[in-house]
Amino acid sequence: MALLRERIVSQLGIDDAFAFVADFANAARWDPGVASSVRLDEGPVRVGSRYRLGVRMGGRVTPMEYEITQFDPPSRVVLTGRGSGVTAVDAISFQATPGGTQVDYLADIRLGGAMRLVAPFAGGVFRRIAENARSGMQRALDELAGAGARGATPAG
C-alpha cells in the first residue's frame, strides 16, 4: 500500500479548477504518468462517470478504469480505479483561497496479485509519480489561469 499526499495552490478559480481536475479525461494533460485518458460515458461529469486511462508502469502502459464514486462540486471528487493488480482511490479536495484554489490530492494505491511482491520496494517509485503528477497539475492549472485571464476557457 502507498498513501500519497500532495498539495498545490493555483491562481485558477475553484469552479474551473474543480471542473478540469474532476474530469479524468483531462488526466493525461496534467499527469505525466498517464499516457492516455478517455471518458467512457456521456453527459455531465457526475457520480458514476467512468474513464479508461493508460498508466505508465515500468516502461509499459497498463490500462486502468476509474469511476467517480463521490462528486461534490466544487469541493471534492473521489475516483476509484482498477487495473492489472492495482487498485487506487484518489480523493481530491478543493478549497477557495483569496488568490485562487488550494488542491489537496490523496491517493491510496494498493497492489494485489503478483504485484504485491514488489510493494515493499515501490515506495520511491510511487513518490516520484506523485511529485510528477503534482508538478504537472500545478503547471496545467496555472496555464488555464493564464488562459482565463486572456479570455480563454478551461474546457478539456
C-alpha positions as CSV (number, residue, x, y, z in Angstrom):
1,M,0.0,0.0,0.0
2,A,1.1,3.5,-0.8
3,L,-0.6,6.6,0.6
4,L,0.5,9.7,-1.3
5,R,-0.4,13.2,-0.4
6,E,0.2,16.3,-2.5
7,R,-0.9,19.9,-2.3
8,I,-0.9,22.7,-4.8
9,V,-2.1,26.3,-4.9
10,S,-3.1,27.8,-8.2
11,Q,-4.5,31.2,-9.3
12,L,-7.2,29.4,-11.2
13,G,-10.7,29.8,-9.6
14,I,-12.2,26.9,-7.7
15,D,-15.0,26.2,-10.1
16,D,-12.6,26.0,-13.1
17,A,-10.0,24.0,-11.1
18,F,-12.6,21.5,-10.0
19,A,-14.2,21.1,-13.4
20,F,-10.8,20.5,-15.0
21,V,-9.3,18.0,-12.4
22,A,-12.6,16.1,-11.6
23,D,-13.0,15.2,-15.3
24,F,-10.3,12.5,-15.5
25,A,-10.5,12.7,-19.3
26,N,-8.0,15.6,-18.6
27,A,-5.6,13.4,-16.6
28,A,-3.2,12.9,-19.5
29,R,-2.9,16.7,-19.7
30,W,-1.6,17.1,-16.2
31,D,-0.2,13.7,-15.1
32,P,3.0,12.6,-16.9
33,G,2.3,9.0,-15.6
34,V,-0.9,8.9,-17.7
35,A,-0.3,8.1,-21.4
36,S,-3.9,8.4,-22.3
37,S,-7.3,9.2,-20.7
38,V,-10.7,8.8,-22.3
39,R,-14.2,9.2,-20.9
40,L,-16.3,6.1,-21.4
41,D,-19.7,7.6,-21.0
42,E,-21.5,10.8,-21.9
43,G,-23.3,13.7,-20.2
44,P,-22.3,15.8,-17.3
45,V,-19.5,14.6,-15.1
46,R,-21.1,13.0,-12.1
47,V,-21.1,10.0,-9.7
48,G,-20.7,7.0,-12.0
49,S,-18.7,8.8,-14.7
50,R,-16.1,6.3,-16.0
51,Y,-12.7,6.7,-17.6
52,R,-10.1,4.4,-19.2
53,L,-6.5,5.5,-18.5
54,G,-3.3,4.1,-20.0
55,V,-1.0,4.3,-17.0
56,R,2.8,4.2,-17.4
57,M,4.2,1.4,-15.2
58,G,7.8,0.0,-15.5
59,G,8.3,1.1,-19.1
60,R,4.9,-0.1,-20.4
61,V,1.4,1.3,-20.5
62,T,-1.2,-0.6,-18.5
63,P,-4.9,0.0,-18.7
64,M,-6.9,1.1,-15.7
65,E,-10.6,2.0,-15.4
66,Y,-11.7,4.8,-13.0
67,E,-15.1,5.7,-11.8
68,I,-16.3,8.7,-9.8
69,T,-17.6,7.5,-6.5
70,Q,-18.1,10.8,-4.8
71,F,-18.8,14.1,-6.5
72,D,-19.4,17.3,-4.5
73,P,-18.7,20.3,-6.8
74,P,-16.6,22.4,-6.3
75,S,-15.1,21.0,-3.1
76,R,-14.4,17.2,-3.5
77,V,-14.2,14.4,-6.0
78,V,-13.3,10.8,-5.3
79,L,-12.4,8.3,-8.0
80,T,-11.8,4.6,-7.7
81,G,-9.5,2.9,-10.2
82,R,-8.8,-0.7,-11.0
83,G,-6.3,-2.4,-13.3
84,S,-3.8,-5.2,-13.6
85,G,-3.0,-5.9,-10.0
86,V,-3.6,-2.3,-8.9
87,T,-6.5,-0.6,-7.1
88,A,-6.4,3.1,-6.4
89,V,-8.6,5.6,-4.6
90,D,-7.9,9.2,-5.5
91,A,-9.6,11.7,-3.2
92,I,-9.2,15.3,-4.4
93,S,-10.3,18.3,-2.3
94,F,-10.6,21.9,-3.4
95,Q,-10.6,25.0,-1.2
96,A,-11.0,28.6,-2.4
97,T,-8.2,30.9,-1.4
98,P,-8.0,34.7,-1.8
99,G,-5.9,34.2,-4.9
100,G,-7.4,31.1,-6.4
101,T,-7.6,27.5,-5.3
102,Q,-5.8,25.0,-3.0
103,V,-6.0,21.4,-4.2
104,D,-5.2,18.6,-1.8
105,Y,-4.7,15.2,-3.5
106,L,-4.7,11.9,-1.6
107,A,-4.0,8.7,-3.5
108,D,-4.3,5.3,-1.8
109,I,-2.7,2.8,-4.1
110,R,-2.8,-0.9,-3.4
111,L,-1.0,-3.7,-5.2
112,G,-2.6,-7.1,-5.4
113,G,-1.8,-10.5,-7.0
114,A,1.8,-10.8,-8.2
115,M,2.2,-7.0,-7.9
116,R,2.1,-7.4,-4.1
117,L,5.7,-8.9,-4.3
118,V,7.1,-5.5,-5.4
119,A,5.1,-3.4,-3.0
120,P,7.8,-3.2,-0.4
121,F,10.2,-1.8,-3.0
122,A,7.7,0.6,-4.8
123,G,7.7,3.5,-2.3
124,G,10.3,5.6,-4.0
125,V,8.7,4.9,-7.4
126,F,5.2,6.0,-6.1
127,R,6.8,9.1,-4.5
128,R,8.3,10.2,-7.9
129,I,5.0,9.5,-9.6
130,A,3.2,11.7,-7.1
131,E,5.7,14.5,-7.4
132,N,5.5,14.4,-11.2
133,A,1.7,14.5,-11.0
134,R,1.7,17.4,-8.6
135,S,4.1,19.4,-10.8
136,G,2.0,18.6,-13.9
137,M,-1.2,19.6,-12.2
138,Q,0.4,22.8,-11.0
139,R,1.6,23.6,-14.5
140,A,-1.8,22.8,-16.1
141,L,-3.9,24.8,-13.7
142,D,-1.5,27.8,-13.9
143,E,-1.7,27.6,-17.7
144,L,-5.5,27.6,-17.5
145,A,-5.5,30.5,-15.1
146,G,-3.3,32.4,-17.6
147,A,-5.5,31.5,-20.5
148,G,-8.6,32.5,-18.5
149,A,-7.0,35.9,-17.8
150,R,-6.7,36.2,-21.6
151,G,-10.3,35.2,-22.2
152,A,-10.0,31.5,-23.0
153,T,-12.0,28.8,-21.2
154,P,-10.6,25.8,-19.3
155,A,-12.6,23.2,-21.3
156,G,-10.8,19.9,-21.9
